[in-house]
Amino acid sequence: MEADVEDVLLDDAVFTVLDVETTGLNPLFGDRVCEIALLRYRGGRELDRFHSLVNPGRPTSPGAFAVHGILDEDLSCAPLFGDIAPTVLHSLEDSIVVAHNAPFDLAFLAAEFERFGLPEITNVVVDTLALARRCYRFPSNSLGGVARFLGMDICGQHRALADVVTTRGILERFLADLAQKGMVTLGALLKTQGGPVGRWRRESTPLPPQIEEVLGTGRRLHLRYVSAAGEETVRIVTPLRVTARAGHLYLVAMCHLRNEQRSFRLDRIVEMDSAGDDHTQ
């Protein structure tokens, strides 16, 4: 990062807050963006916003639909990503990109850019999830969990525009806290979040933060899972690792319902959150 960029005052910076909803969890397996929202602002004043459904050209997985509730029939009439790409590029231009769990959103956006022959995303990125983990001790670092802890009103959670508005509100609260500690430049903010967010690599695998946070810790997750036969069960699991096979990602975990190691296809997990240690199912 060049020194002049590092010295930019946060009050003078243009931020573009980004959120995407997707057909599944991994662009490497063909999952696509099905909704996108971007909001540009500077110094507390909104400059522009853009929101659109996107025709992904493929069905949405059960797990993704359970999160955002976007129907495939509604997407069939939406524009292709290539149609909205000029507007997306304009929104990102000369700005600092902000997202909650930024590697996830940026991986999907980079895959769409690559698919349509668009230039690589090179913006400086601020990740509110990284800031939450490093600067606070929230009971949950999910977007909704942080917002609720901060007493923010949230409406329409897990839809792109609503999540963008929530992410902006969280960032502004974080920046106000940091300003009280004398951190007022972009360089200080990036150092606080642990450094720049890395570029997407084709071999990389973005994971949901609920899984990423508990892998290797022995902590448990509460899952609602739909089997291939359509049967829904509730599980308490201890995640062990994530593997890929036959074009899908699987969570390998100790299942405390079956009392044995099981594999759960990520796109069939319709809900997940942290489970307390008192669960013994």
N, C-alpha and C positions, 0 to 999 in steps of 0.2 A: 504494500500500500504506500503510495507516494505521500511525502510529508505534508504537502498542501491539502490533500484529502484528509489526512489524519487530524489536521488542525482545524477542520471545519467546525464552527460552533453549532451545536445541536439546534439552537433556536433559529439558525439560518438554513438548516438542511431541509431538502425536500424528501419526504418519506412517501413510498408507495406501499401500502399494506395489501398483502396478497393472500387469497385463500382459494383453493380448488377443492371441489368434490369430485370423486372418481368412481369408476366402475368396479374397482378392486384395489388391492394393496400394492401392486408392483408393476411398473411400466415395462420391466424386462419381460414379463409374461403377457404383454399385450393389453394390459389395463390402460384405460384412457381417461382423460379429463371429461367430465360431463356437466360441470358448472364452474364458472370462474367469476371472481369479483376482485376489483382493484380500487383502492381509494388513495388519492394523492393529497397530501396536506403539508403545510409549512407553518411553523410558529402557531400551531393550534387552529389554523384556518384551512378549511377544506378547499382544495383547488379543483378537484374533479373526481368523479367516480364512474366506474363501468361495471356492469353485471350482466351476465348472459348464461343461459343454458347452452350446452354444446352437444351436438350429435356425435356420440363416440363411435358409431358404426359397429357396436357390439353390445350384447346384453349386460346388465348390471348384476354383479354377484349378490347372493342373498345377504351376505354380511354388510356389503356397502349399502344396499337398499335399506337395511334395518337402521343404518346410521342416518342417512339423509332423506330417505323416503321419496326419491325422485323416480317417477314411473318411466319405463322404457318408451311408452307411447308418447309421452310428453317430449322426450328427447328426439324422437324421429323427425319432428318438424323444426328442430333447432338448427342453427347454422353449424357448419363444420368449423373446426378450430382454425383451419386456413383462412376462412372467411373473416374471422374476427382478429386474426393475428396482427394486422396493422394497428388496430386500436390498442391491443395489448402492448405492442412495442412502444407506442406513443406514451402509454401510461407509465412504462418502466424507464423511459428515457431520462437520463441525468438525475436519477433519484437513488435513494437508499431503499432497498427492498426489505420489508418487514413481514415476518410470518411466525406463527406459533408452530414449532417443530418444522423449521424451514427446510431441512433436507428432504422431507417428504414432499412438500409442495413443489420445491424446485426440481426434484427428480422428474416429476410428472410434466412440469412446464418445459424442462430441457428436452425430454423425450418428444413432446409435441413439436418443439422448435426443430429438432433434428429431423423428424418425420416430414416436415414441410420445407426443409432446406433453409431454415432461418438461422441467423447468427447466434453464436453461443451467448448465454447470459453471463455478463461479467460485472454486474452491479455489486457494490458492497452490500452485505446482507446482515441484518440484525434479527436475531432469533429470540423471541420473548420466552420460549421454553428454556433456552440456555440461561437466560437472565434469571428466570424463576428458580432454576435449580441451584445456581451459584450464589444468589444474593438473598434468598428467602428460605423459609421452612414451611411451605404450604402443606396442608394435609394431602392435597392432590395437586399435581402440576399440570393437569389437563386444562384446556382453555376454560371450560365451564367451571372447573374446580377453583382455579385462580380467581376468576371473575366473582364467583359467589363469596369467596373468602374476603375479597376487597369490597363487598357490598354493592357490586355493580348490578344493574338490571340487565338481564339477558333474555332475549326473545328470538325464537327461530333458530336455536342452536343447531349446529351441523348443517346449516345452509350457508353458502359462500358469503353472501352479503352481510348476513347477521354476524358471522364469525369475524369478518373483516372489521366491522364496527367495534366488536368486543375486543379484538386484538389491538386496535388503535387506542381504546380506552385503557387497556392494561399497560401498553407502552408509555402512555402519557403519565400514568401513576408511577411507573418505574423511573422515568426520567426526572420527575419531580423529586423522588427520593434521592436519586443520585446527585441531582443539582445541589441538594442540601449538604452533600459530602464534597462539593467542589468539582464534581465530574461534569463538565459542560461541553466537552469536545467529542467528536466522533471517535478519535483514537482512544480516549478514555473509556468510551462505551464498549468498543470492540474488545479492549483488554479485559473489561469487567465480565463480558460474556465468554471469555476464554479464547479469544482470537477470531480471525475471520472464519466464516462458514465455508467449508471446502466445496469445490466444484463437483457437480454430479459426474460420476464415472459409470460407464455402461455396465461394469461388473458389480456396482454397488447395489445394496439391497436396503431401501428405506423401510424401517419397521415402525409400527404404531408405538407411541411413547410408553403406553401401559406395559407393553412387553419389554421394550428396551430397558426400562427402569428396573425391572425385577430379575432379568436374566443374570444368573450367577450369584444372586443374593440370598437364595433360599426362601424369598417371600412368595406369597401365593396370589393367584388371580382368581376372580370370580367370573365364570364364563356362562353365556347362553349360547348353545351350539346346536346347529341344525345338521343332522346326518344326511347322507346321500339319499336316504329313503324319505326325508322330510320330517323326521322325528326330532322334536326340540327337547333338549335336556339342559339342566343347570349343573355346572361342574365347579368344583374348587380344585385348582391345579397348582403345582409348583413347576414353573417353566424351567426346562433344562437347556434347550437350544432350538434354533430355527433351521430347517433344512429345506432344500428345493428338490423336487422330483416331478417328472412328467408335466412340467409347465405350471406347477403350483407350489406355494410355500406352505410348510407344515410347522406347527408348534409341537415339538416333542416335550412332553411334560409328565410328571407323576400325577395321575388322576386319583384324587382322594375319594371319589365316588366308587370307582372300580378297584382301588387299591393296587394299581399297576401302572406301568408306563404306557402312555397312549400318544398317538399322533392326531392333531387336530388341524384340518385344512383351514388356513387363515380366512379364506373368503367365505367360510361357513360359520365363522364366529360372528354372531349378530350383536353381541354386547360383551364388554369386558371392563372390569375395574378392579382395583386393589382389594384383596380380601384380608381381613384381620387374622392374626395368628390364632384366634380362638376358634376358627372354623375347623371342624374335624370331619367333615362329610366324607 
